[in-house]
Amino acid sequence: MNLESPKVNVEKSADYLFTSLTDVKNFEKLMPDSIAKFEVLDENAFIFGLKGMPEIKLKMKDKVAPNKVILGAASDKLPFTLTANINSLTPNTSEVQLLFDGDFNPMMAMMIKGPITKFIETLAENMTKL
């Protein structure tokens, strides 16, 4: 299952956004209002929970300065990655798009597609809060 957020323009440099997104504690600022739990586990991992959803542990998988940050699920039960693609438009403006790539059975994919789409759209919209 592949989902894409809308591309969002942010009044920050690509380097600034890359640095912000590689610091996992900054993801708390991006979370939707329905956040029930957010806990940094170490410099590369955090757990978050949204109301009515199971908690998910994400960890840093890869980073390519200053254009890409890849987070992945720490559990094999819900195998997915969340990739932030950062494109520099001007020295002080960047475009960010989030890509969700998960390997789910068709029933699970059907159940989570709506909530996950809304979730990544909210994360992208909140990039301006960094």
C-alpha positions in Angstrom: 0.0 0.0 0.0 1.5 3.3 -1.1 0.1 6.6 0.0 1.3 10.1 -0.6 0.7 13.4 1.3 0.1 16.6 -0.6 3.3 18.5 -1.3 3.6 21.3 1.3 5.7 24.5 0.9 7.5 25.4 4.1 9.3 28.7 4.7 12.5 26.9 5.9 15.6 25.7 4.2 16.0 22.1 3.1 18.9 21.8 5.6 16.8 23.1 8.5 14.0 20.7 7.7 16.3 17.8 7.3 18.0 18.6 10.7 14.6 19.0 12.3 13.2 15.7 11.0 16.3 13.7 11.9 15.7 14.8 15.6 12.9 12.4 16.5 11.6 14.5 19.4 10.4 17.1 16.8 7.8 14.6 15.5 5.7 15.5 18.5 5.1 18.9 17.0 3.8 17.3 13.8 1.3 15.0 15.5 -2.4 15.5 15.1 -4.5 16.8 17.9 -5.8 13.3 18.6 -2.4 12.3 20.0 -2.8 10.2 23.1 0.9 9.3 23.7 4.3 10.4 22.5 7.5 9.1 24.0 11.1 9.4 22.7 12.8 6.1 23.4 16.3 7.1 22.2 17.9 9.5 19.6 16.6 7.3 16.8 13.2 6.0 18.0 9.9 7.0 19.4 6.4 5.6 20.2 3.2 7.4 19.5 -0.4 6.5 20.0 -3.5 8.2 18.5 -6.9 7.9 20.2 -8.6 4.7 19.1 -5.4 3.2 17.4 -2.7 0.9 18.7 0.7 2.5 19.7 3.3 2.5 17.0 7.1 2.5 17.5 9.0 4.3 14.7 12.8 4.3 14.3 15.1 6.1 12.0 16.0 3.8 9.1 18.0 6.0 6.8 18.7 9.6 6.0 20.2 11.3 2.9 21.1 15.0 3.7 19.4 17.2 2.9 16.6 15.6 0.9 15.3 12.4 2.5 14.5 11.0 6.0 13.1 7.5 6.3 11.4 6.2 9.4 10.2 2.6 9.7 8.0 0.6 12.0 10.1 -1.2 14.7 7.6 -4.1 14.7 7.2 -6.7 12.0 3.5 -6.9 12.7 2.8 -3.7 10.8 5.7 -3.4 8.3 5.9 0.1 6.8 8.1 3.0 6.1 7.4 6.7 6.2 9.6 8.8 3.9 9.9 12.6 4.0 11.1 13.9 0.6 12.5 17.5 0.9 13.1 19.6 -2.1 14.8 23.0 -1.9 12.8 25.6 -3.8 14.8 28.7 -2.8 17.5 29.1 -0.1 14.7 29.7 2.5 11.8 27.7 1.1 11.3 24.0 0.7 8.7 21.5 -0.5 8.0 18.5 1.6 6.0 15.4 0.7 5.5 12.3 2.9 5.3 8.8 1.4 3.8 5.9 3.3 4.8 2.4 2.0 3.3 -0.6 3.9 3.0 -4.3 3.3 -0.5 -5.3 4.5 -3.0 -7.9 3.7 -6.0 -6.5 1.6 -8.4 -6.5 4.6 -5.9 -4.6 6.8 -5.1 -2.2 4.0 -8.8 -1.4 3.5 -9.3 -0.7 7.2 -6.3 1.6 7.7 -6.1 3.4 4.4 -8.4 6.3 5.5 -6.8 6.9 8.9 -3.3 6.6 7.6 -4.0 9.0 4.7 -5.4 11.6 7.1 -2.5 11.0 9.5 0.3 11.7 6.8 -1.7 14.7 5.5 -1.7 16.1 9.0 2.0 15.5 9.5 2.7 17.3 6.2 0.5 20.2 7.0 2.2 20.6 10.4 5.7 20.9 8.9 5.3 24.7 9.3 5.4 24.1 13.1 9.1 23.0 12.9 
